[in-house]
Amino acid sequence: VYEIFGNNYREITVKSKELAGAIYYLESGHGGPDPGAIGNLNGHILCEDEYAYDVTLRLARSLIERAATVYMIIRDPNDGIRDVPYLAPDKDEVCYPDSEMPLSQLARLKQSTAAVNDLHALNKKKFQRLVVIHVDSRSEKQNIDVFFYHDKGSNTGKRLANTLKQTFEKKYAMHQPNRGYSGSVSERNLYVIKNSVAPAVFIELGNINHTRDQQRFINPDNRQAVANWLRDGLIADFKKSIK
């Protein structure tokens, strides 16, 4: 039983042992005093931190169902998985284990990275990955697919990012064969993935200002599908790593 997932999702049954021995640190973007990118749809405000958090929760639950050990680095005490289109914003998120998030962006980045690195030190010699999930903000005219960043110095992070991208390519080819997929993998000098000891991937789920991308966020089934595809990519990465 995991209360963090909310009343409807708190009870979890392990379905397989595919990820037994794997440890994941899941960090959704922003939170606390910072809502991140903000979009608007049908008179509703769409806040990056709320939608990134919901997808991250769904991913966490799905990984636990496969016997992984999961740490939610950004945590909300009362926002479990929400099956509604418009996620009400709040500012009560905390950083693992239960630390208030500071106003300064750099201070927040240092706080969450330190939390991950402290946990990494406790789990030495085990398979560990950091997955950071954000929502991008661009021109209303720019439709983007899910894309991935890794740190320049991490070959393991690069392999992880490429495996996730390949998984999304396969999923789109299967479920939307005529759509195409333009997601990418690239290096980026981002504080969290640069300073994390665990191999890391930084994921952008789409453009919160584009109408079609917004459907990826407001539809709960779409949020679950993205989480499932990320899970499948992480399973593929784990299998490559333990060969």
Residue pairs with C-beta under 8 A, 6 or more apart in sequence:
1 10
1 11
1 12
2 10
2 12
2 61
2 64
3 10
3 80
4 10
4 57
4 72
4 75
4 76
4 80
5 12
5 57
5 60
5 61
5 80
5 81
6 79
6 80
6 81
6 82
7 80
8 80
8 81
8 83
9 61
9 80
9 81
10 80
12 61
12 64
12 65
13 65
14 64
14 65
14 66
14 67
15 65
15 66
16 65
16 66
16 67
17 66
17 67
18 66
18 67
18 235
18 238
19 63
19 66
19 67
19 68
19 234
19 235
19 238
20 67
20 68
21 126
21 127
21 242
22 63
22 68
22 69
22 127
22 128
22 129
22 234
22 238
23 68
23 69
23 70
23 71
23 123
23 126
23 127
23 128
23 129
24 60
24 63
24 68
24 69
24 70
24 71
24 128
24 129
24 130
24 131
24 234
25 71
25 73
25 116
25 119
25 120
25 128
25 129
25 130
25 131
25 198
26 56
26 59
26 60
26 70
26 71
26 72
26 73
26 131
26 133
27 56
27 73
27 74
27 112
27 116
27 130
27 131
27 132
27 133
27 192
28 49
28 52
28 53
28 55
28 56
28 73
28 74
28 132
28 133
28 134
29 36
29 48
29 49
29 52
29 132
29 133
29 134
29 135
30 36
30 48
30 49
30 52
30 134
31 49
31 53
31 74
31 76
31 93
31 101
32 91
32 92
32 93
32 94
32 95
32 100
32 101
32 102
32 108
33 91
33 101
33 102
33 103
34 49
34 101
34 103
34 105
34 108
35 47
35 48
35 49
35 50
35 89
35 91
36 47
36 48
36 49
36 52
36 134
36 135
37 47
37 48
37 135
37 136
37 137
37 208
37 209
38 45
38 46
38 47
38 48
38 137
38 208
39 45
39 46
39 137
39 208
39 209
39 214
40 46
41 211
41 214
41 218
44 86
45 89
46 86
46 87
46 208
46 214
46 217
46 218
47 87
47 89
48 134
48 135
48 137
48 208
49 74
49 89
49 93
50 79
50 87
50 88
50 89
51 87
51 135
51 205
51 208
51 217
51 223
52 133
52 134
52 135
52 205
53 74
53 76
53 79
53 93
54 79
54 81
54 82
54 87
54 223
55 133
55 205
55 223
55 226
55 227
55 230
56 72
56 74
56 131
56 133
56 227
57 72
57 80
57 81
58 81
58 223
58 224
58 227
58 228
59 131
59 133
59 227
59 230
59 231
60 70
60 72
61 81
62 227
62 228
62 231
63 70
63 231
63 234
64 70
66 231
66 235
71 96
71 116
71 119
72 96
73 95
73 96
73 112
73 115
73 116
74 93
74 94
74 95
74 96
74 101
74 112
75 93
75 94
75 95
75 96
75 98
76 90
76 92
76 93
76 94
77 92
77 94
78 92
79 87
79 90
82 220
83 220
84 220
85 218
85 219
85 220
86 218
93 101
94 100
94 101
95 101
95 108
95 111
95 112
95 115
96 112
96 115
96 119
97 115
99 111
99 115
101 108
101 111
102 108
102 111
106 191
109 191
109 192
110 191
112 192
113 191
113 192
113 195
113 196
116 130
116 192
116 196
116 197
116 198
117 195
117 196
117 197
117 198
120 128
120 196
120 197
120 198
121 197
127 238
127 241
127 242
128 198
128 199
129 160
129 198
129 199
129 200
129 201
129 234
129 237
130 192
130 193
130 196
130 198
130 199
130 200
130 201
131 200
131 201
131 203
131 230
131 234
132 192
132 193
132 200
132 201
132 202
132 203
133 203
133 205
134 202
134 203
134 204
134 205
135 204
135 205
135 206
135 207
135 208
135 217
136 144
136 204
136 205
136 206
136 207
136 208
137 207
137 208
137 209
138 144
138 207
138 209
138 210
139 207
139 209
139 210
140 209
140 210
140 211
141 210
142 207
142 209
142 210
143 207
143 210
143 212
143 213
144 182
144 204
144 206
144 207
144 210
144 213
145 168
145 181
145 182
145 183
145 206
146 168
146 183
146 203
146 204
146 205
146 206
146 226
147 165
147 183
147 184
147 185
147 186
147 203
147 204
148 161
148 162
148 164
148 165
148 183
148 184
148 185
148 186
148 201
148 202
148 203
148 204
149 161
149 185
149 186
149 187
149 188
149 190
149 193
149 201
149 202
149 203
149 204
150 157
150 158
150 160
150 161
150 185
150 186
150 187
150 188
150 193
150 200
150 201
150 202
151 157
151 187
151 188
151 189
151 190
151 193
151 194
151 200
152 187
152 189
153 194
154 193
154 199
154 200
156 199
156 241
157 193
157 199
157 200
157 201
158 185
158 187
159 237
159 240
160 199
160 200
160 201
160 237
161 185
161 201
162 185
163 233
163 236
163 237
163 240
164 201
164 203
164 230
164 233
164 234
164 237
165 183
165 184
165 185
165 233
166 233
166 236
167 229
167 230
167 232
167 233
167 236
168 181
168 183
168 229
168 233
169 181
169 183
171 229
171 232
172 179
172 180
172 181
173 181
188 202
190 202
192 200
192 202
193 200
193 201
193 202
203 230
205 216
205 217
205 226
206 213
206 216
206 217
207 213
208 214
208 217
215 222
216 222
216 223
216 226
217 223
